[in-house]
Amino acid sequence: MTKRAWTIGGVAALALAGGAWWWMAGASGPAAPSPSDTPAAPAAGSDGVIALSNDQIRAMGLSFTPAAASTTIPVAELPAQILPQPNARVAVAAQYPGVITRIFVVNGQDVRAGQPLATVASRDMVGLTAELARAQARQRVARAQAARLGQLAREGIIAPARADEARATAQQSDIDVGEQSRLIGLVPGGRAGGTGYTLTAPIAGRISAMAAETGKAVDTTMAPFVIDGGGPLQVTAQLPEALIGKVKPGMAVRIGSTTGTVGAVGQSLDPATRSATVTATIPAGSAVAGGATTIVIEGAAPAGAVRVPATALADVNGAKAVFVAARGGVRIRRVTVGGASADSVVISGGLAAGERVVVTGVSELAALAAAN
């Protein structure tokens, strides 16, 4: 075999070997990335910081709010009833039996003092009006008689005793007219065309109850309208026996963003409920009278206490914690809870006013913190 033949055979062998290597590499697919090429999930560091980029914060839906200084702390959270002050509710009662012929207002309407509410056709009012007219006629006759006899007595034509008797009769007629006028005046709106009377609003306020209907008969035991006047509202709740002595007049009361003051705390227990009545006052217009609500009674908070939304608090490995904004992510912060209500938590230790805490996406952060 010649030298040239050996050379061609060696090149062919190398080509065959290279082709076999390429085919085997292609059949096995691309090489798997090394562990260092896969991005790591957020994890808590030794300093309690969970590293998060801005994109991760947005993806997790995290939002922050600053902790606010708090001078009060929840003592009790109770279901309550909102009512007008006792002297602010007026029942507009029917003064005489009759039938409602016309209504001028609707339930829930604001009314002014003296505004007509309804007219009532009343046989009693017809009788009173007729009796007043008769009394006025007798009064005119008695006064004229007293004046004429008084003149005759001064001229010496008749005895003075007859003049005195005529004056007494005139005075009696004045009393009769006054009595009939007072009876008619008992009706807030007075007479309506001589056949009935008009019910009017005795105070300015809002109609909170209305039992009036056109054509409906009414009597003196009925109040077709109830009007709640303006001014502060009253809130009443039942205070459990265990809290009597802890809740005192002057403490703050909170309904959402509305604040009020405890006015009175009953000292006698209801045997059935083992509770006492607590009464508070809230500003006018802050709620609707007659509604049900939940009140939070608050006492004085320790120095340095702050308030955060209830959603900011998490349970991490059996301890209460919040997540505070930190450089490069959020920091786990163990805290001491002084008191809580349905919408907020007062923290008495571990958090300062102004620090920004996570209020949404807290459950995801708690799961990350618990896993590390």
Helices and strands as residue ranges (DSSP letters): H 3-27, G 35-37, E 49-51, H 54-60, E 63-66, E 68-69, E 72-84, G 86-88, E 89-92, E 98-103, E 110-111, E 116-121, H 123-154, H 160-185, E 196-200, E 205-210, E 217-218, E 225-229, E 233-240, G 241-243, E 252-255, E 258-265, E 275-282, E 292-300, E 306-309, G 310-312, E 314-316, E 319-326, E 329-334, E 336-340, E 344-349, E 356-360, H 362-370
